[in-house]
């Protein structure tokens, strides 16, 4: 069995473009997370307003169930944030390892 080969394509992005695309994907995912958290906050505002007219017992039940759901959502968001951080670090490591020598004024070839 031979090594797999990547087929030729008319457009191959440069390594720099790959890093930019990865960082853009992180930014888009962060935007999606912000929208989820904003929707959760709106849900809580509506729920608190609606529960104000209910009985004390009913309010506690609503808030307890919603609190459990909010904790689950935040748990998922925290895990996703960690994965996005790792993705961003990997993209930056890839960029640092593959940048062209001499393109960075901080590179010192005269050692």
C-alpha positions in Angstrom: 0.0 0.0 0.0 1.5 3.4 -1.0 1.2 6.7 0.7 -1.9 8.7 -0.2 -1.5 11.5 -2.6 -3.2 14.9 -2.5 -4.7 15.5 -6.0 -3.6 18.6 -7.8 -6.0 21.5 -7.6 -6.1 24.8 -9.5 -5.9 26.9 -6.3 -3.8 26.0 -3.3 -3.7 28.6 -0.6 -0.3 29.7 0.7 0.7 28.7 4.3 0.0 32.3 5.4 -3.5 32.2 3.8 -4.2 28.9 5.7 -3.3 30.6 9.0 -5.5 33.6 8.2 -8.4 31.2 7.3 -7.9 29.4 10.6 -7.9 32.6 12.6 -11.0 33.8 10.7 -12.8 30.6 11.6 -11.9 31.2 15.3 -13.3 34.7 15.0 -16.6 33.4 13.4 -17.0 30.8 16.1 -16.4 33.4 18.8 -19.2 35.5 17.2 -21.5 32.5 17.3 -20.8 31.9 21.0 -21.5 35.6 21.7 -24.9 35.3 20.0 -25.7 32.1 22.0 -24.8 33.9 25.3 -26.8 37.0 24.3 -29.8 34.7 23.5 -29.5 33.0 26.9 -29.4 36.4 28.6 -32.6 37.5 26.7 -34.2 34.2 27.7 -33.4 34.9 31.4 -34.8 38.4 31.2 -38.1 37.2 29.7 -38.3 34.3 32.2 -37.7 36.6 35.2 -40.3 39.0 34.0 -42.8 36.1 33.4 -42.1 34.5 36.7 -42.8 37.7 38.6 -46.5 37.1 38.2 -46.4 33.4 39.4 -46.5 31.9 42.8 -43.3 31.6 44.9 -43.1 27.8 44.4 -43.6 28.1 40.6 -40.9 30.8 40.4 -38.4 28.6 42.2 -39.1 25.7 39.9 -38.7 27.8 36.8 -35.5 29.4 38.0 -34.0 26.1 39.2 -34.6 24.4 35.8 -33.4 27.3 33.9 -30.3 27.5 36.1 -29.5 23.9 35.3 -29.8 24.6 31.6 -27.6 27.7 31.9 -24.9 25.8 33.7 -24.9 23.1 30.9 -24.7 25.8 28.2 -21.8 27.5 30.0 -20.1 24.2 30.5 -20.3 23.6 26.7 -19.1 27.2 26.0 -16.1 26.9 28.3 -15.1 23.6 26.5 -15.5 25.3 23.1 -13.5 28.3 24.2 -10.6 26.0 25.3 -10.7 24.2 21.9 -10.7 27.5 20.1 -7.7 28.7 22.2 -5.8 25.5 21.2 -6.8 26.0 17.6 -5.5 29.5 17.6 -2.3 28.5 19.4 -1.7 25.7 16.8 -2.3 28.1 13.9 0.2 30.6 15.4 2.8 27.8 16.0 2.3 26.6 12.4 2.9 30.2 11.2 6.0 30.7 13.3 7.5 27.4 12.1 6.8 28.1 8.4 7.5 31.8 8.0 10.2 32.7 5.5 13.6 33.4 7.0 14.7 36.9 6.5 11.1 38.3 6.2 11.0 39.1 9.9 13.3 42.0 10.9 13.8 40.3 14.2 15.4 37.3 12.6 19.2 37.4 13.0 21.2 35.3 10.5 24.5 36.9 11.5 25.2 34.7 14.5 
